[in-house]
């Protein structure tokens, strides 16, 4: 069973990717991600927006 931290991570990543697609990476702030995800724990999981992209890319590489 996933723990709360992994659930928060997935929610933040999914929300961020959705916002990046809709508005463009440069036009989305961490505050907007947190507000849309209804989470304030962003910095306990990621160091910034670039960290989300690196995480997603590492997950994609792991699938291959």
CHARMM-style PDB file with segment names, atoms N, HN, CA, C and O in Angstrom:
ATOM      1  N   UNK     1       0.845  -1.180   0.000  1.00  0.00      PROA
ATOM      2  CA  UNK     1       0.000   0.000   0.000  1.00  0.00      PROA
ATOM      3  C   UNK     1       0.887   1.239   0.000  1.00  0.00      PROA
ATOM      4  O   UNK     1       1.799   1.343   0.820  1.00  0.00      PROA
ATOM      5  N   UNK     2       0.631   2.189  -0.918  1.00  0.00      PROA
ATOM      6  HN  UNK     2      -0.110   2.105  -1.584  1.00  0.00      PROA
ATOM      7  CA  UNK     2       1.449   3.396  -0.973  1.00  0.00      PROA
ATOM      8  C   UNK     2       1.293   4.244   0.283  1.00  0.00      PROA
ATOM      9  O   UNK     2       0.214   4.320   0.871  1.00  0.00      PROA
ATOM     10  N   UNK     3       2.393   4.879   0.680  1.00  0.00      PROA
ATOM     11  HN  UNK     3       3.269   4.817   0.202  1.00  0.00      PROA
ATOM     12  CA  UNK     3       2.300   5.743   1.854  1.00  0.00      PROA
ATOM     13  C   UNK     3       1.840   7.133   1.440  1.00  0.00      PROA
ATOM     14  O   UNK     3       1.719   7.422   0.250  1.00  0.00      PROA
ATOM     15  N   UNK     4       1.586   7.983   2.410  1.00  0.00      PROA
ATOM     16  HN  UNK     4       1.685   7.748   3.377  1.00  0.00      PROA
ATOM     17  CA  UNK     4       1.064   9.328   2.147  1.00  0.00      PROA
ATOM     18  C   UNK     4       2.033  10.137   1.302  1.00  0.00      PROA
ATOM     19  O   UNK     4       1.610  10.911   0.444  1.00  0.00      PROA
ATOM     20  N   UNK     5       3.334   9.966   1.536  1.00  0.00      PROA
ATOM     21  HN  UNK     5       3.678   9.337   2.233  1.00  0.00      PROA
ATOM     22  CA  UNK     5       4.322  10.730   0.783  1.00  0.00      PROA
ATOM     23  C   UNK     5       4.282  10.365  -0.701  1.00  0.00      PROA
ATOM     24  O   UNK     5       4.375  11.248  -1.554  1.00  0.00      PROA
ATOM     25  N   UNK     6       4.146   9.081  -1.016  1.00  0.00      PROA
ATOM     26  HN  UNK     6       4.070   8.364  -0.323  1.00  0.00      PROA
ATOM     27  CA  UNK     6       4.093   8.683  -2.422  1.00  0.00      PROA
ATOM     28  C   UNK     6       2.788   9.135  -3.073  1.00  0.00      PROA
ATOM     29  O   UNK     6       2.769   9.450  -4.263  1.00  0.00      PROA
ATOM     30  N   UNK     7       1.701   9.170  -2.310  1.00  0.00      PROA
ATOM     31  HN  UNK     7       1.716   8.914  -1.343  1.00  0.00      PROA
ATOM     32  CA  UNK     7       0.435   9.687  -2.834  1.00  0.00      PROA
ATOM     33  C   UNK     7       0.561  11.181  -3.120  1.00  0.00      PROA
ATOM     34  O   UNK     7       0.102  11.659  -4.157  1.00  0.00      PROA
ATOM     35  N   UNK     8       1.183  11.917  -2.200  1.00  0.00      PROA
ATOM     36  HN  UNK     8       1.556  11.529  -1.357  1.00  0.00      PROA
ATOM     37  CA  UNK     8       1.409  13.347  -2.409  1.00  0.00      PROA
ATOM     38  C   UNK     8       2.288  13.578  -3.623  1.00  0.00      PROA
ATOM     39  O   UNK     8       2.022  14.473  -4.425  1.00  0.00      PROA
ATOM     40  N   UNK     9       3.342  12.771  -3.763  1.00  0.00      PROA
ATOM     41  HN  UNK     9       3.559  12.044  -3.111  1.00  0.00      PROA
ATOM     42  CA  UNK     9       4.250  12.905  -4.893  1.00  0.00      PROA
ATOM     43  C   UNK     9       3.496  12.710  -6.202  1.00  0.00      PROA
ATOM     44  O   UNK     9       3.638  13.509  -7.128  1.00  0.00      PROA
ATOM     45  N   UNK    10       2.701  11.659  -6.280  1.00  0.00      PROA
ATOM     46  HN  UNK    10       2.585  11.010  -5.528  1.00  0.00      PROA
ATOM     47  CA  UNK    10       1.954  11.383  -7.505  1.00  0.00      PROA
ATOM     48  C   UNK    10       0.989  12.518  -7.812  1.00  0.00      PROA
ATOM     49  O   UNK    10       0.883  12.939  -8.964  1.00  0.00      PROA
ATOM     50  N   UNK    11       0.292  13.014  -6.818  1.00  0.00      PROA
ATOM     51  HN  UNK    11       0.377  12.672  -5.882  1.00  0.00      PROA
ATOM     52  CA  UNK    11      -0.651  14.108  -7.016  1.00  0.00      PROA
ATOM     53  C   UNK    11       0.061  15.367  -7.501  1.00  0.00      PROA
ATOM     54  O   UNK    11      -0.411  16.035  -8.421  1.00  0.00      PROA
ATOM     55  N   UNK    12       1.182  15.687  -6.891  1.00  0.00      PROA
ATOM     56  HN  UNK    12       1.566  15.145  -6.144  1.00  0.00      PROA
ATOM     57  CA  UNK    12       1.945  16.868  -7.292  1.00  0.00      PROA
ATOM     58  C   UNK    12       2.465  16.717  -8.711  1.00  0.00      PROA
ATOM     59  O   UNK    12       2.365  17.649  -9.509  1.00  0.00      PROA
ATOM     60  N   UNK    13       3.021  15.554  -9.036  1.00  0.00      PROA
ATOM     61  HN  UNK    13       3.103  14.797  -8.388  1.00  0.00      PROA
ATOM     62  CA  UNK    13       3.547  15.320 -10.384  1.00  0.00      PROA
ATOM     63  C   UNK    13       2.427  15.396 -11.412  1.00  0.00      PROA
ATOM     64  O   UNK    13       2.563  16.085 -12.423  1.00  0.00      PROA
ATOM     65  N   UNK    14       1.334  14.705 -11.170  1.00  0.00      PROA
ATOM     66  HN  UNK    14       1.223  14.146 -10.348  1.00  0.00      PROA
ATOM     67  CA  UNK    14       0.212  14.718 -12.117  1.00  0.00      PROA
ATOM     68  C   UNK    14      -0.332  16.129 -12.315  1.00  0.00      PROA
ATOM     69  O   UNK    14      -0.633  16.533 -13.439  1.00  0.00      PROA
ATOM     70  N   UNK    15      -0.454  16.870 -11.230  1.00  0.00      PROA
ATOM     71  HN  UNK    15      -0.210  16.543 -10.318  1.00  0.00      PROA
ATOM     72  CA  UNK    15      -0.947  18.246 -11.309  1.00  0.00      PROA
ATOM     73  C   UNK    15       0.029  19.129 -12.072  1.00  0.00      PROA
ATOM     74  O   UNK    15      -0.376  19.905 -12.938  1.00  0.00      PROA
ATOM     75  N   UNK    16       1.305  19.014 -11.754  1.00  0.00      PROA
ATOM     76  HN  UNK    16       1.634  18.384 -11.051  1.00  0.00      PROA
ATOM     77  CA  UNK    16       2.317  19.832 -12.420  1.00  0.00      PROA
ATOM     78  C   UNK    16       2.352  19.546 -13.920  1.00  0.00      PROA
ATOM     79  O   UNK    16       2.373  20.480 -14.722  1.00  0.00      PROA
ATOM     80  N   UNK    17       2.360  18.290 -14.306  1.00  0.00      PROA
ATOM     81  HN  UNK    17       2.343  17.532 -13.654  1.00  0.00      PROA
ATOM     82  CA  UNK    17       2.409  17.937 -15.727  1.00  0.00      PROA
ATOM     83  C   UNK    17       1.185  18.480 -16.447  1.00  0.00      PROA
ATOM     84  O   UNK    17       1.295  18.991 -17.561  1.00  0.00      PROA
ATOM     85  N   UNK    18       0.038  18.374 -15.830  1.00  0.00      PROA
ATOM     86  HN  UNK    18      -0.051  17.958 -14.924  1.00  0.00      PROA
ATOM     87  CA  UNK    18      -1.188  18.910 -16.423  1.00  0.00      PROA
ATOM     88  C   UNK    18      -1.081  20.422 -16.622  1.00  0.00      PROA
ATOM     89  O   UNK    18      -1.438  20.940 -17.680  1.00  0.00      PROA
ATOM     90  N   UNK    19      -0.593  21.120 -15.609  1.00  0.00      PROA
ATOM     91  HN  UNK    19      -0.303  20.699 -14.749  1.00  0.00      PROA
ATOM     92  CA  UNK    19      -0.433  22.573 -15.713  1.00  0.00      PROA
ATOM     93  C   UNK    19       0.626  22.946 -16.746  1.00  0.00      PROA
ATOM     94  O   UNK    19       0.450  23.908 -17.493  1.00  0.00      PROA
ATOM     95  N   UNK    20       1.724  22.192 -16.794  1.00  0.00      PROA
ATOM     96  HN  UNK    20       1.867  21.410 -16.187  1.00  0.00      PROA
ATOM     97  CA  UNK    20       2.772  22.456 -17.788  1.00  0.00      PROA
ATOM     98  C   UNK    20       2.208  22.311 -19.199  1.00  0.00      PROA
ATOM     99  O   UNK    20       2.498  23.126 -20.075  1.00  0.00      PROA
ATOM    100  N   UNK    21       1.409  21.282 -19.415  1.00  0.00      PROA
ATOM    101  HN  UNK    21       1.174  20.619 -18.704  1.00  0.00      PROA
ATOM    102  CA  UNK    21       0.816  21.065 -20.738  1.00  0.00      PROA
ATOM    103  C   UNK    21      -0.148  22.193 -21.105  1.00  0.00      PROA
ATOM    104  O   UNK    21      -0.190  22.646 -22.249  1.00  0.00      PROA
ATOM    105  N   UNK    22      -0.910  22.631 -20.122  1.00  0.00      PROA
ATOM    106  HN  UNK    22      -0.875  22.264 -19.193  1.00  0.00      PROA
ATOM    107  CA  UNK    22      -1.932  23.650 -20.373  1.00  0.00      PROA
ATOM    108  C   UNK    22      -1.347  25.050 -20.544  1.00  0.00      PROA
ATOM    109  O   UNK    22      -1.775  25.799 -21.422  1.00  0.00      PROA
ATOM    110  N   UNK    23      -0.363  25.405 -19.702  1.00  0.00      PROA
ATOM    111  HN  UNK    23      -0.016  24.796 -18.989  1.00  0.00      PROA
ATOM    112  CA  UNK    23       0.129  26.785 -19.660  1.00  0.00      PROA
ATOM    113  C   UNK    23       1.582  26.941 -20.104  1.00  0.00      PROA
ATOM    114  O   UNK    23       2.038  28.061 -20.332  1.00  0.00      PROA
ATOM    115  N   UNK    24       2.310  25.837 -20.228  1.00  0.00      PROA
ATOM    116  HN  UNK    24       1.940  24.927 -20.042  1.00  0.00      PROA
ATOM    117  CA  UNK    24       3.740  25.901 -20.534  1.00  0.00      PROA
ATOM    118  C   UNK    24       4.562  25.910 -19.256  1.00  0.00      PROA
ATOM    119  O   UNK    24       4.190  26.531 -18.260  1.00  0.00      PROA
ATOM    120  N   UNK    25       5.682  25.212 -19.305  1.00  0.00      PROA
ATOM    121  HN  UNK    25       5.984  24.708 -20.113  1.00  0.00      PROA
ATOM    122  CA  UNK    25       6.544  25.052 -18.130  1.00  0.00      PROA
ATOM    123  C   UNK    25       6.918  26.397 -17.509  1.00  0.00      PROA
ATOM    124  O   UNK    25       6.825  26.567 -16.293  1.00  0.00      PROA
ATOM    125  N   UNK    26       7.337  27.345 -18.334  1.00  0.00      PROA
ATOM    126  HN  UNK    26       7.412  27.207 -19.322  1.00  0.00      PROA
ATOM    127  CA  UNK    26       7.805  28.646 -17.837  1.00  0.00      PROA
ATOM    128  C   UNK    26       6.697  29.482 -17.196  1.00  0.00      PROA
ATOM    129  O   UNK    26       6.974  30.426 -16.456  1.00  0.00      PROA
ATOM    130  N   UNK    27       5.456  29.136 -17.481  1.00  0.00      PROA
ATOM    131  HN  UNK    27       5.231  28.370 -18.082  1.00  0.00      PROA
ATOM    132  CA  UNK    27       4.330  29.943 -17.007  1.00  0.00      PROA
ATOM    133  C   UNK    27       3.637  29.369 -15.774  1.00  0.00      PROA
ATOM    134  O   UNK    27       2.573  29.846 -15.380  1.00  0.00      PROA
ATOM    135  N   UNK    28       4.234  28.353 -15.170  1.00  0.00      PROA
ATOM    136  HN  UNK    28       5.098  27.965 -15.490  1.00  0.00      PROA
ATOM    137  CA  UNK    28       3.628  27.708 -14.000  1.00  0.00      PROA
ATOM    138  C   UNK    28       4.573  27.864 -12.807  1.00  0.00      PROA
ATOM    139  O   UNK    28       5.763  27.564 -12.902  1.00  0.00      PROA
ATOM    140  N   UNK    29       4.037  28.326 -11.706  1.00  0.00      PROA
ATOM    141  HN  UNK    29       3.070  28.570 -11.629  1.00  0.00      PROA
ATOM    142  CA  UNK    29       4.850  28.482 -10.491  1.00  0.00      PROA
ATOM    143  C   UNK    29       4.591  27.317  -9.531  1.00  0.00      PROA
ATOM    144  O   UNK    29       3.598  26.599  -9.646  1.00  0.00      PROA
ATOM    145  N   UNK    30       5.497  27.158  -8.600  1.00  0.00      PROA
ATOM    146  HN  UNK    30       6.304  27.741  -8.506  1.00  0.00      PROA
ATOM    147  CA  UNK    30       5.317  26.148  -7.559  1.00  0.00      PROA
ATOM    148  C   UNK    30       4.044  26.448  -6.763  1.00  0.00      PROA
ATOM    149  O   UNK    30       3.313  25.531  -6.389  1.00  0.00      PROA
ATOM    150  N   UNK    31       3.785  27.716  -6.509  1.00  0.00      PROA
ATOM    151  HN  UNK    31       4.379  28.461  -6.813  1.00  0.00      PROA
ATOM    152  CA  UNK    31       2.559  28.086  -5.783  1.00  0.00      PROA
ATOM    153  C   UNK    31       1.316  27.628  -6.531  1.00  0.00      PROA
ATOM    154  O   UNK    31       0.364  27.149  -5.916  1.00  0.00      PROA
ATOM    155  N   UNK    32       1.315  27.770  -7.852  1.00  0.00      PROA
ATOM    156  HN  UNK    32       2.089  28.159  -8.352  1.00  0.00      PROA
ATOM    157  CA  UNK    32       0.170  27.327  -8.646  1.00  0.00      PROA
ATOM    158  C   UNK    32       0.004  25.815  -8.585  1.00  0.00      PROA
ATOM    159  O   UNK    32      -1.116  25.308  -8.508  1.00  0.00      PROA
ATOM    160  N   UNK    33       1.115  25.102  -8.621  1.00  0.00      PROA
ATOM    161  HN  UNK    33       2.024  25.514  -8.683  1.00  0.00      PROA
ATOM    162  CA  UNK    33       1.064  23.638  -8.509  1.00  0.00      PROA
ATOM    163  C   UNK    33       0.466  23.249  -7.164  1.00  0.00      PROA
ATOM    164  O   UNK    33      -0.430  22.408  -7.097  1.00  0.00      PROA
ATOM    165  N   UNK    34       0.960  23.859  -6.098  1.00  0.00      PROA
ATOM    166  HN  UNK    34       1.688  24.543  -6.153  1.00  0.00      PROA
ATOM    167  CA  UNK    34       0.461  23.550  -4.754  1.00  0.00      PROA
ATOM    168  C   UNK    34      -1.018  23.874  -4.614  1.00  0.00      PROA
ATOM    169  O   UNK    34      -1.779  23.097  -4.037  1.00  0.00      PROA
ATOM    170  N   UNK    35      -1.424  25.021  -5.142  1.00  0.00      PROA
ATOM    171  HN  UNK    35      -0.806  25.652  -5.611  1.00  0.00      PROA
ATOM    172  CA  UNK    35      -2.821  25.435  -5.051  1.00  0.00      PROA
ATOM    173  C   UNK    35      -3.716  24.461  -5.821  1.00  0.00      PROA
ATOM    174  O   UNK    35      -4.756  24.037  -5.316  1.00  0.00      PROA
ATOM    175  N   UNK    36      -3.312  24.111  -7.036  1.00  0.00      PROA
ATOM    176  HN  UNK    36      -2.468  24.456  -7.446  1.00  0.00      PROA
ATOM    177  CA  UNK    36      -4.116  23.188  -7.849  1.00  0.00      PROA
ATOM    178  C   UNK    36      -4.169  21.783  -7.255  1.00  0.00      PROA
ATOM    179  O   UNK    36      -5.188  21.099  -7.351  1.00  0.00      PROA
ATOM    180  N   UNK    37      -3.070  21.359  -6.645  1.00  0.00      PROA
ATOM    181  HN  UNK    37      -2.242  21.915  -6.567  1.00  0.00      PROA
ATOM    182  CA  UNK    37      -3.012  20.032  -6.039  1.00  0.00      PROA
ATOM    183  C   UNK    37      -3.579  20.030  -4.628  1.00  0.00      PROA
ATOM    184  O   UNK    37      -3.760  18.972  -4.025  1.00  0.00      PROA
ATOM    185  N   UNK    38      -3.859  21.221  -4.102  1.00  0.00      PROA
ATOM    186  HN  UNK    38      -3.712  22.081  -4.592  1.00  0.00      PROA
ATOM    187  CA  UNK    38      -4.333  21.363  -2.725  1.00  0.00      PROA
ATOM    188  C   UNK    38      -3.346  20.744  -1.734  1.00  0.00      PROA
ATOM    189  O   UNK    38      -3.730  20.057  -0.788  1.00  0.00      PROA
ATOM    190  N   UNK    39      -2.065  21.012  -1.985  1.00  0.00      PROA
ATOM    191  HN  UNK    39      -1.753  21.570  -2.754  1.00  0.00      PROA
ATOM    192  CA  UNK    39      -0.989  20.485  -1.147  1.00  0.00      PROA
ATOM    193  C   UNK    39       0.007  21.589  -0.839  1.00  0.00      PROA
ATOM    194  O   UNK    39       0.267  22.442  -1.688  1.00  0.00      PROA
ATOM    195  N   UNK    40       0.561  21.584   0.349  1.00  0.00      PROA
ATOM    196  HN  UNK    40       0.349  20.892   1.039  1.00  0.00      PROA
ATOM    197  CA  UNK    40       1.604  22.543   0.717  1.00  0.00      PROA
ATOM    198  C   UNK    40       2.941  21.841   0.965  1.00  0.00      PROA
ATOM    199  O   UNK    40       3.905  22.464   1.409  1.00  0.00      PROA
ATOM    200  N   UNK    41       2.985  20.553   0.678  1.00  0.00      PROA
ATOM    201  HN  UNK    41       2.201  20.047   0.318  1.00  0.00      PROA
ATOM    202  CA  UNK    41       4.170  19.758   0.991  1.00  0.00      PROA
ATOM    203  C   UNK    41       5.159  19.657  -0.166  1.00  0.00      PROA
ATOM    204  O   UNK    41       6.020  18.777  -0.160  1.00  0.00      PROA
ATOM    205  N   UNK    42       5.056  20.532  -1.149  1.00  0.00      PROA
ATOM    206  HN  UNK    42       4.357  21.247  -1.154  1.00  0.00      PROA
ATOM    207  CA  UNK    42       5.888  20.454  -2.340  1.00  0.00      PROA
ATOM    208  C   UNK    42       7.366  20.321  -2.004  1.00  0.00      PROA
ATOM    209  O   UNK    42       8.028  19.396  -2.475  1.00  0.00      PROA
ATOM    210  N   UNK    43       7.889  21.233  -1.196  1.00  0.00      PROA
ATOM    211  HN  UNK    43       7.351  21.985  -0.813  1.00  0.00      PROA
ATOM    212  CA  UNK    43       9.330  21.262  -0.932  1.00  0.00      PROA
ATOM    213  C   UNK    43       9.818  20.147  -0.001  1.00  0.00      PROA
ATOM    214  O   UNK    43      11.024  19.980   0.176  1.00  0.00      PROA
ATOM    215  N   UNK    44       8.915  19.399   0.583  1.00  0.00      PROA
ATOM    216  HN  UNK    44       7.934  19.535   0.439  1.00  0.00      PROA
ATOM    217  CA  UNK    44       9.360  18.223   1.333  1.00  0.00      PROA
ATOM    218  C   UNK    44       9.589  17.045   0.381  1.00  0.00      PROA
ATOM    219  O   UNK    44      10.195  16.042   0.758  1.00  0.00      PROA
ATOM    220  N   UNK    45       9.099  17.177  -0.853  1.00  0.00      PROA
ATOM    221  HN  UNK    45       8.607  17.992  -1.159  1.00  0.00      PROA
ATOM    222  CA  UNK    45       9.219  16.109  -1.836  1.00  0.00      PROA
ATOM    223  C   UNK    45      10.141  16.508  -2.983  1.00  0.00      PROA
ATOM    224  O   UNK    45      10.980  15.711  -3.403  1.00  0.00      PROA
ATOM    225  N   UNK    46       9.999  17.720  -3.493  1.00  0.00      PROA
ATOM    226  HN  UNK    46       9.317  18.368  -3.152  1.00  0.00      PROA
ATOM    227  CA  UNK    46      10.779  18.204  -4.625  1.00  0.00      PROA
ATOM    228  C   UNK    46      11.495  19.494  -4.267  1.00  0.00      PROA
ATOM    229  O   UNK    46      11.054  20.244  -3.396  1.00  0.00      PROA
ATOM    230  N   UNK    47      12.621  19.744  -4.961  1.00  0.00      PROA
ATOM    231  HN  UNK    47      12.979  19.135  -5.668  1.00  0.00      PROA
ATOM    232  CA  UNK    47      13.360  20.982  -4.705  1.00  0.00      PROA
ATOM    233  C   UNK    47      12.903  22.123  -5.606  1.00  0.00      PROA
ATOM    234  O   UNK    47      13.233  23.283  -5.355  1.00  0.00      PROA
ATOM    235  N   UNK    48      12.155  21.807  -6.639  1.00  0.00      PROA
ATOM    236  HN  UNK    48      11.887  20.865  -6.843  1.00  0.00      PROA
ATOM    237  CA  UNK    48      11.647  22.820  -7.558  1.00  0.00      PROA
ATOM    238  C   UNK    48      10.992  22.168  -8.758  1.00  0.00      PROA
ATOM    239  O   UNK    48      10.890  20.944  -8.834  1.00  0.00      PROA
ATOM    240  N   UNK    49      10.549  22.995  -9.699  1.00  0.00      PROA
ATOM    241  HN  UNK    49      10.633  23.990  -9.637  1.00  0.00      PROA
ATOM    242  CA  UNK    49       9.874  22.482 -10.884  1.00  0.00      PROA
ATOM    243  C   UNK    49      10.782  21.553 -11.698  1.00  0.00      PROA
ATOM    244  O   UNK    49      10.341  20.517 -12.194  1.00  0.00      PROA
ATOM    245  N   UNK    50      12.038  21.935 -11.824  1.00  0.00      PROA
ATOM    246  HN  UNK    50      12.396  22.777 -11.420  1.00  0.00      PROA
ATOM    247  CA  UNK    50      12.984  21.124 -12.595  1.00  0.00      PROA
ATOM    248  C   UNK    50      13.105  19.724 -12.000  1.00  0.00      PROA
ATOM    249  O   UNK    50      13.288  18.752 -12.733  1.00  0.00      PROA
ATOM    250  N   UNK    51      13.006  19.620 -10.704  1.00  0.00      PROA
ATOM    251  HN  UNK    51      12.858  20.410 -10.109  1.00  0.00      PROA
ATOM    252  CA  UNK    51      13.079  18.323 -10.024  1.00  0.00      PROA
ATOM    253  C   UNK    51      11.917  17.419 -10.441  1.00  0.00      PROA
ATOM    254  O   UNK    51      12.081  16.203 -10.529  1.00  0.00      PROA
ATOM    255  N   UNK    52      10.752  18.003 -10.697  1.00  0.00      PROA
ATOM    256  HN  UNK    52      10.619  18.991 -10.625  1.00  0.00      PROA
ATOM    257  CA  UNK    52       9.607  17.216 -11.174  1.00  0.00      PROA
ATOM    258  C   UNK    52       9.926  16.634 -12.550  1.00  0.00      PROA
ATOM    259  O   UNK    52       9.696  15.451 -12.803  1.00  0.00      PROA
ATOM    260  N   UNK    53      10.457  17.476 -13.431  1.00  0.00      PROA
ATOM    261  HN  UNK    53      10.644  18.437 -13.225  1.00  0.00      PROA
ATOM    262  CA  UNK    53      10.806  17.016 -14.779  1.00  0.00      PROA
ATOM    263  C   UNK    53      11.842  15.913 -14.707  1.00  0.00      PROA
ATOM    264  O   UNK    53      11.713  14.899 -15.393  1.00  0.00      PROA
ATOM    265  N   UNK    54      12.865  16.092 -13.889  1.00  0.00      PROA
ATOM    266  HN  UNK    54      12.970  16.916 -13.332  1.00  0.00      PROA
ATOM    267  CA  UNK    54      13.896  15.055 -13.729  1.00  0.00      PROA
ATOM    268  C   UNK    54      13.297  13.753 -13.201  1.00  0.00      PROA
ATOM    269  O   UNK    54      13.680  12.669 -13.641  1.00  0.00      PROA
ATOM    270  N   UNK    55      12.372  13.856 -12.274  1.00  0.00      PROA
ATOM    271  HN  UNK    55      12.061  14.737 -11.917  1.00  0.00      PROA
ATOM    272  CA  UNK    55      11.705  12.673 -11.724  1.00  0.00      PROA
ATOM    273  C   UNK    55      10.929  11.932 -12.815  1.00  0.00      PROA
ATOM    274  O   UNK    55      11.036  10.713 -12.947  1.00  0.00      PROA
ATOM    275  N   UNK    56      10.151  12.679 -13.589  1.00  0.00      PROA
ATOM    276  HN  UNK    56      10.064  13.670 -13.481  1.00  0.00      PROA
ATOM    277  CA  UNK    56       9.350  12.069 -14.654  1.00  0.00      PROA
ATOM    278  C   UNK    56      10.262  11.406 -15.689  1.00  0.00      PROA
ATOM    279  O   UNK    56       9.991  10.290 -16.134  1.00  0.00      PROA
ATOM    280  N   UNK    57      11.331  12.087 -16.066  1.00  0.00      PROA
ATOM    281  HN  UNK    57      11.551  12.993 -15.704  1.00  0.00      PROA
ATOM    282  CA  UNK    57      12.258  11.510 -17.037  1.00  0.00      PROA
ATOM    283  C   UNK    57      12.927  10.240 -16.506  1.00  0.00      PROA
ATOM    284  O   UNK    57      13.123   9.282 -17.254  1.00  0.00      PROA
ATOM    285  N   UNK    58      13.273  10.233 -15.230  1.00  0.00      PROA
ATOM    286  HN  UNK    58      13.114  11.011 -14.622  1.00  0.00      PROA
ATOM    287  CA  UNK    58      13.907   9.041 -14.658  1.00  0.00      PROA
ATOM    288  C   UNK    58      12.913   7.883 -14.611  1.00  0.00      PROA
ATOM    289  O   UNK    58      13.299   6.729 -14.796  1.00  0.00      PROA
ATOM    290  N   UNK    59      11.649   8.179 -14.369  1.00  0.00      PROA
ATOM    291  HN  UNK    59      11.335   9.117 -14.220  1.00  0.00      PROA
ATOM    292  CA  UNK    59      10.631   7.128 -14.368  1.00  0.00      PROA
ATOM    293  C   UNK    59      10.435   6.560 -15.774  1.00  0.00      PROA
ATOM    294  O   UNK    59      10.257   5.353 -15.939  1.00  0.00      PROA
ATOM    295  N   UNK    60      10.468   7.417 -16.773  1.00  0.00      PROA
ATOM    296  HN  UNK    60      10.612   8.398 -16.639  1.00  0.00      PROA
ATOM    297  CA  UNK    60      10.336   6.979 -18.161  1.00  0.00      PROA
ATOM    298  C   UNK    60      11.518   6.116 -18.571  1.00  0.00      PROA
ATOM    299  O   UNK    60      11.340   5.109 -19.255  1.00  0.00      PROA
ATOM    300  N   UNK    61      12.714   6.494 -18.165  1.00  0.00      PROA
ATOM    301  HN  UNK    61      12.858   7.313 -17.609  1.00  0.00      PROA
ATOM    302  CA  UNK    61      13.907   5.694 -18.481  1.00  0.00      PROA
ATOM    303  C   UNK    61      13.826   4.327 -17.823  1.00  0.00      PROA
ATOM    304  O   UNK    61      14.289   3.334 -18.384  1.00  0.00      PROA
ATOM    305  N   UNK    62      13.235   4.275 -16.630  1.00  0.00      PROA
ATOM    306  HN  UNK    62      12.859   5.082 -16.174  1.00  0.00      PROA
ATOM    307  CA  UNK    62      13.101   3.012 -15.917  1.00  0.00      PROA
ATOM    308  C   UNK    62      12.123   2.051 -16.566  1.00  0.00      PROA
ATOM    309  O   UNK    62      12.194   0.844 -16.334  1.00  0.00      PROA
ATOM    310  N   UNK    63      11.203   2.574 -17.381  1.00  0.00      PROA
ATOM    311  HN  UNK    63      11.144   3.554 -17.569  1.00  0.00      PROA
ATOM    312  CA  UNK    63      10.231   1.726 -18.066  1.00  0.00      PROA
ATOM    313  C   UNK    63      10.849   0.994 -19.245  1.00  0.00      PROA
ATOM    314  O   UNK    63      10.356  -0.054 -19.663  1.00  0.00      PROA
ATOM    315  N   UNK    64      11.921   1.544 -19.774  1.00  0.00      PROA
ATOM    316  HN  UNK    64      12.322   2.395 -19.434  1.00  0.00      PROA
ATOM    317  CA  UNK    64      12.557   0.930 -20.971  1.00  0.00      PROA
ATOM    318  C   UNK    64      13.506  -0.171 -20.619  1.00  0.00      PROA
ATOM    319  OT1 UNK    64      14.109  -0.774 -21.507  1.00  0.00      PROA
TER     320      UNK     64
END
